[in-house]
Amino acid sequence: MVQNTKTEAEGARRRVSALSAGLLTCGLLGLVVPAVAQTADPSTTWTPLPGQSRNNATLPATGDPTATVDPTTAAATGDADGMTDPLGADALATDADLDVNARPLDLGRQNLRETTLDDPTALRTRRDLDGEGVHIGTMVLRPSISEKLVHERTNSGNRTFSETGLKGTLTTDWSRHELMISGEGYWQENLSGDGATDPRANINADLRLDLADQTVAHIKGGYNFSREDSDDPNAISGASVQSGIHQYTGGVSVEHDFGRLRGTIAADITRFQYSDAEFPDGTTLSLSDRNRLSGELRGRIGYEISPALTPFVEVAIGKVNYDDRRDSSGYARSADTYAAKAGIAVDFGEKLKGELGIGYERQRFEDLRLDDLAAVTVDGNVTWSPRRGTDVDLGLSTTIDPATTAGLNGSVIYNLNSKVQHQLRENLVLRLANAIEWTRYPDSALAQNAVTYTTGAGLTWGINRYLDLTTDIEYERTERNGSASSDVLTTSIGLTAKR
């Protein structure tokens, strides 16, 4: 009895093994036969039309998340070769069937799957995840507001103040052309100690017009407000509140590529207005004799040696007109300006780009008692990313600044600055900044040359996507010929709310 039971169990096992081997053999034959058939006739190919799979089953529209495909119908329908697609219609859809604007199904997941560089949905996913802002029609507003507590220590005393800042950008999302408006403003309020506050604000707009494939036009406008520094040679001695400087700018430029040649022609206009200076006894001093309007026409042409290197030459001619023909000291300071420079622009992609130019600029005054203000100019900017998460910005600039002191034509200001931003962690960013500014007066008998050194560091901690904690420290030292140096140490901590 026991022997019979063992014999029957062993026979059942043999039957199961034979059945499994048969199914496996059928499966292998089902995969080999189509492959042999395709190898035998490689010249015969068939590409599905948009909206169809290889088995002629109609696919749903990519942008319709509610549409479905009946797998039973798809499996039962044969293709042009009379064979059934075992993987289903979706698996053999071509790249033409993919809608790059379709919202990924896993967009709401926090642990997104890795995507390849040629994945058409990868860019869309990253753009949506980083798409903070308020959508206003076809424009996106990205505002932020900050509040800082600042302590400032100088040679003359200390003060503690609060600084409120408002910043934002407004960018269009048009298929052609682009408008970008950016602005920021800061207001200070002393909490303890004495010292001049430094309110400032600016707003700039840039409208880019894509006129043709090789022609681009820009229309720009802007406004800037700042208060004159008490240490500036043009400042009013003894004033409790220095003059406020209102600067209005506007311009238009057209760029066109002539093969390897790149040409630019531009016209810019700038308006300066100065408010009254205030004294402790309540009296004021008008500085309207410093109000002026300047315009400049410039042209630039470059030759593309390679996509990464483009040498260029640039020339400019301009005019400065003061509202008052003569200032309070009796000098006619309206002038003609001339400038020329040569340089090279580099573009190695996201790793390194920028330009450097060396030239000469001259300002010839209407009053013959004032010598021409001339200087060798060095201007440039470089953006360098030595590694992922690290950005370095270098800047060089030369500025001619007219003076208000009787008999003094003005000064030449050279500025060299650097900024480094390094991402220590995903939500922690280190910032370093350094600058050297050299102010040179051609007539050193009437004014003192000065050199200002500035260095600073800061940290930004992203508490979440809407709130940052920032802390900064900055040291500034100014040295003047024949007088004592001045030192300023500033520390601050604050919060920034953004959208």
NORBEL-V897265 format. One record per backbone hydrogen bond with DSSP energy under -1.0 kcal/mol. NH is the residue of the N-H (numbers start at 1). CO is the residue of the C=O. E is the energy in kcal/mol with one decimal. If there is no record, write none. Layout:
nh=NH co=CO e=E
nh=NH co=CO e=E
This chain:
nh=5 co=1 e=-1.8
nh=6 co=2 e=-2.1
nh=7 co=3 e=-2.0
nh=8 co=4 e=-2.3
nh=9 co=5 e=-2.1
nh=10 co=6 e=-2.3
nh=11 co=7 e=-2.0
nh=12 co=8 e=-2.0
nh=13 co=9 e=-1.9
nh=14 co=10 e=-1.8
nh=15 co=11 e=-2.1
nh=16 co=12 e=-2.1
nh=17 co=13 e=-2.3
nh=18 co=14 e=-2.4
nh=19 co=15 e=-2.1
nh=20 co=16 e=-2.3
nh=21 co=17 e=-2.2
nh=22 co=18 e=-2.0
nh=23 co=19 e=-2.2
nh=24 co=20 e=-2.3
nh=25 co=21 e=-2.2
nh=26 co=22 e=-2.2
nh=27 co=23 e=-2.2
nh=28 co=24 e=-2.2
nh=29 co=25 e=-2.4
nh=30 co=26 e=-2.1
nh=31 co=27 e=-1.2
nh=32 co=28 e=-2.4
nh=33 co=29 e=-2.4
nh=35 co=31 e=-1.1
nh=36 co=32 e=-2.6
nh=37 co=33 e=-2.4
nh=38 co=34 e=-2.3
nh=39 co=35 e=-2.0
nh=40 co=36 e=-2.1
nh=44 co=41 e=-1.2
nh=52 co=49 e=-2.5
nh=53 co=57 e=-1.5
nh=56 co=53 e=-1.7
nh=59 co=51 e=-3.4
nh=64 co=61 e=-1.7
nh=74 co=70 e=-2.3
nh=75 co=71 e=-2.2
nh=76 co=72 e=-1.6
nh=77 co=73 e=-1.2
nh=79 co=83 e=-2.0
nh=82 co=79 e=-1.8
nh=92 co=89 e=-1.0
nh=93 co=90 e=-1.1
nh=97 co=94 e=-1.5
nh=98 co=95 e=-1.1
nh=102 co=99 e=-1.7
nh=107 co=104 e=-1.3
nh=109 co=106 e=-1.3
nh=119 co=116 e=-1.4
nh=122 co=119 e=-1.5
nh=125 co=121 e=-2.1
nh=126 co=122 e=-2.3
nh=127 co=123 e=-2.5
nh=128 co=124 e=-2.2
nh=129 co=125 e=-2.1
nh=130 co=126 e=-1.8
nh=131 co=128 e=-1.0
nh=132 co=130 e=-1.2
nh=133 co=499 e=-1.0
nh=134 co=141 e=-3.3
nh=136 co=139 e=-3.4
nh=139 co=136 e=-1.7
nh=140 co=171 e=-3.0
nh=141 co=134 e=-3.1
nh=142 co=169 e=-2.7
nh=144 co=167 e=-2.6
nh=145 co=497 e=-2.7
nh=146 co=165 e=-2.6
nh=147 co=495 e=-2.3
nh=148 co=163 e=-2.3
nh=149 co=493 e=-2.6
nh=150 co=161 e=-2.9
nh=151 co=491 e=-2.8
nh=152 co=159 e=-3.0
nh=153 co=489 e=-2.6
nh=154 co=157 e=-2.7
nh=159 co=152 e=-2.3
nh=160 co=192 e=-2.3
nh=161 co=150 e=-2.5
nh=162 co=189 e=-2.4
nh=163 co=148 e=-2.1
nh=164 co=187 e=-2.6
nh=165 co=146 e=-2.4
nh=166 co=185 e=-2.5
nh=167 co=144 e=-2.7
nh=168 co=183 e=-2.3
nh=169 co=142 e=-1.1
nh=170 co=181 e=-3.1
nh=171 co=140 e=-2.2
nh=172 co=179 e=-1.7
nh=173 co=138 e=-2.6
nh=178 co=208 e=-2.0
nh=180 co=206 e=-2.2
nh=181 co=170 e=-2.7
nh=182 co=204 e=-2.6
nh=183 co=168 e=-2.3
nh=184 co=202 e=-2.5
nh=185 co=166 e=-2.3
nh=186 co=200 e=-3.0
nh=187 co=164 e=-2.3
nh=189 co=162 e=-2.1
nh=191 co=160 e=-3.3
nh=192 co=160 e=-2.0
nh=200 co=186 e=-1.8
nh=201 co=225 e=-2.0
nh=202 co=184 e=-2.6
nh=203 co=223 e=-2.4
nh=204 co=182 e=-3.1
nh=205 co=221 e=-2.8
nh=206 co=180 e=-2.2
nh=207 co=219 e=-2.7
nh=208 co=178 e=-3.4
nh=209 co=217 e=-3.2
nh=211 co=209 e=-1.4
nh=212 co=215 e=-1.8
nh=216 co=255 e=-2.5
nh=217 co=209 e=-2.6
nh=218 co=253 e=-2.5
nh=219 co=207 e=-2.1
nh=220 co=251 e=-2.8
nh=221 co=205 e=-1.9
nh=222 co=249 e=-2.3
nh=223 co=203 e=-2.5
nh=224 co=247 e=-2.5
nh=225 co=201 e=-3.2
nh=226 co=245 e=-1.6
nh=228 co=243 e=-2.5
nh=232 co=229 e=-1.5
nh=235 co=232 e=-2.0
nh=239 co=236 e=-1.5
nh=240 co=278 e=-1.7
nh=241 co=278 e=-1.9
nh=245 co=226 e=-3.6
nh=246 co=273 e=-3.1
nh=247 co=224 e=-2.9
nh=248 co=271 e=-2.6
nh=249 co=222 e=-2.5
nh=250 co=269 e=-1.9
nh=251 co=220 e=-2.1
nh=252 co=267 e=-2.1
nh=253 co=218 e=-2.2
nh=254 co=265 e=-2.3
nh=255 co=216 e=-3.3
nh=256 co=263 e=-2.6
nh=257 co=214 e=-1.8
nh=258 co=261 e=-3.5
nh=261 co=258 e=-1.9
nh=262 co=302 e=-2.7
nh=263 co=256 e=-2.9
nh=264 co=300 e=-2.8
nh=265 co=254 e=-1.9
nh=266 co=298 e=-2.5
nh=267 co=252 e=-2.5
nh=268 co=296 e=-2.6
nh=269 co=250 e=-2.7
nh=270 co=294 e=-3.0
nh=271 co=248 e=-2.8
nh=272 co=292 e=-2.6
nh=273 co=246 e=-2.3
nh=275 co=244 e=-2.3
nh=277 co=285 e=-2.3
nh=278 co=241 e=-2.5
nh=279 co=283 e=-2.6
nh=282 co=279 e=-2.1
nh=285 co=277 e=-2.2
nh=290 co=287 e=-1.9
nh=291 co=288 e=-1.6
nh=292 co=272 e=-1.5
nh=293 co=321 e=-2.9
nh=294 co=270 e=-2.9
nh=295 co=319 e=-2.3
nh=296 co=268 e=-2.6
nh=297 co=317 e=-2.8
nh=298 co=266 e=-2.4
nh=299 co=315 e=-2.4
nh=300 co=264 e=-2.7
nh=301 co=313 e=-2.1
nh=302 co=262 e=-2.5
nh=303 co=311 e=-2.2
nh=304 co=260 e=-2.7
nh=305 co=303 e=-1.1
nh=305 co=309 e=-1.3
nh=306 co=309 e=-1.7
nh=310 co=345 e=-2.4
nh=312 co=343 e=-2.5
nh=313 co=301 e=-2.1
nh=314 co=341 e=-2.7
nh=315 co=299 e=-2.1
nh=316 co=339 e=-2.6
nh=317 co=297 e=-2.2
nh=318 co=337 e=-2.4
nh=319 co=295 e=-2.1
nh=320 co=335 e=-3.2
nh=321 co=293 e=-3.0
nh=323 co=291 e=-2.2
nh=327 co=331 e=-2.4
nh=330 co=327 e=-1.9
nh=335 co=320 e=-1.8
nh=336 co=364 e=-2.3
nh=337 co=318 e=-2.0
nh=338 co=362 e=-2.3
nh=339 co=316 e=-2.2
nh=340 co=360 e=-2.0
nh=341 co=314 e=-2.5
nh=342 co=358 e=-2.3
nh=343 co=312 e=-2.4
nh=344 co=356 e=-2.0
nh=345 co=310 e=-2.3
nh=346 co=354 e=-2.9
nh=347 co=308 e=-1.9
nh=348 co=352 e=-3.5
nh=353 co=383 e=-1.9
nh=354 co=346 e=-2.4
nh=355 co=381 e=-2.2
nh=356 co=344 e=-1.9
nh=357 co=379 e=-3.2
nh=358 co=342 e=-2.7
nh=359 co=377 e=-2.6
nh=360 co=340 e=-2.7
nh=361 co=375 e=-2.4
nh=362 co=338 e=-2.8
nh=363 co=373 e=-2.2
nh=364 co=336 e=-3.0
nh=366 co=334 e=-2.9
nh=367 co=332 e=-1.6
nh=370 co=367 e=-1.5
nh=373 co=363 e=-2.4
nh=375 co=361 e=-2.2
nh=377 co=359 e=-1.8
nh=379 co=357 e=-2.4
nh=380 co=396 e=-2.3
nh=381 co=355 e=-2.2
nh=382 co=394 e=-2.4
nh=383 co=353 e=-3.2
nh=384 co=392 e=-3.1
nh=385 co=351 e=-2.8
nh=390 co=387 e=-2.0
nh=391 co=421 e=-2.6
nh=392 co=384 e=-3.2
nh=393 co=419 e=-2.8
nh=394 co=382 e=-2.7
nh=395 co=417 e=-2.6
nh=396 co=380 e=-2.9
nh=397 co=415 e=-1.9
nh=399 co=413 e=-2.4
nh=401 co=411 e=-2.7
nh=403 co=409 e=-1.2
nh=408 co=405 e=-2.2
nh=411 co=401 e=-2.6
nh=412 co=440 e=-2.8
nh=413 co=399 e=-3.0
nh=414 co=438 e=-2.7
nh=415 co=397 e=-2.4
nh=416 co=436 e=-2.6
nh=417 co=395 e=-2.2
nh=418 co=434 e=-2.8
nh=419 co=393 e=-2.5
nh=420 co=432 e=-2.8
nh=421 co=391 e=-2.7
nh=422 co=430 e=-2.7
nh=423 co=389 e=-2.4
nh=424 co=422 e=-1.0
nh=424 co=428 e=-1.3
nh=425 co=428 e=-1.9
nh=428 co=425 e=-1.2
nh=429 co=460 e=-2.5
nh=430 co=422 e=-3.3
nh=431 co=458 e=-3.0
nh=432 co=420 e=-2.6
nh=433 co=456 e=-2.3
nh=434 co=418 e=-2.3
nh=435 co=454 e=-2.4
nh=436 co=416 e=-2.8
nh=437 co=452 e=-2.4
nh=438 co=414 e=-2.8
nh=439 co=450 e=-3.0
nh=440 co=412 e=-2.9
nh=444 co=442 e=-1.1
nh=446 co=443 e=-1.6
nh=450 co=439 e=-2.1
nh=451 co=479 e=-2.4
nh=452 co=437 e=-2.7
nh=453 co=477 e=-3.1
nh=454 co=435 e=-2.5
nh=455 co=475 e=-2.3
nh=456 co=433 e=-2.4
nh=457 co=473 e=-2.3
nh=458 co=431 e=-2.5
nh=459 co=471 e=-2.3
nh=460 co=429 e=-2.4
nh=461 co=469 e=-3.0
nh=462 co=427 e=-2.9
nh=463 co=461 e=-1.2
nh=463 co=467 e=-1.2
nh=464 co=467 e=-1.7
nh=468 co=496 e=-2.5
nh=469 co=461 e=-2.7
nh=470 co=494 e=-2.6
nh=471 co=459 e=-2.0
nh=472 co=492 e=-2.0
nh=473 co=457 e=-2.4
nh=474 co=490 e=-2.8
nh=475 co=455 e=-3.0
nh=476 co=488 e=-2.7
nh=477 co=453 e=-2.6
nh=478 co=486 e=-2.5
nh=479 co=451 e=-2.9
nh=481 co=449 e=-1.8
nh=483 co=480 e=-1.6
nh=486 co=478 e=-2.2
nh=488 co=476 e=-2.5
nh=489 co=153 e=-2.5
nh=490 co=474 e=-2.9
nh=491 co=151 e=-2.3
nh=492 co=472 e=-2.4
nh=493 co=149 e=-1.5
nh=494 co=470 e=-2.6
nh=495 co=147 e=-2.0
nh=496 co=468 e=-2.5
nh=497 co=145 e=-3.0
nh=498 co=466 e=-2.3
nh=499 co=143 e=-1.9
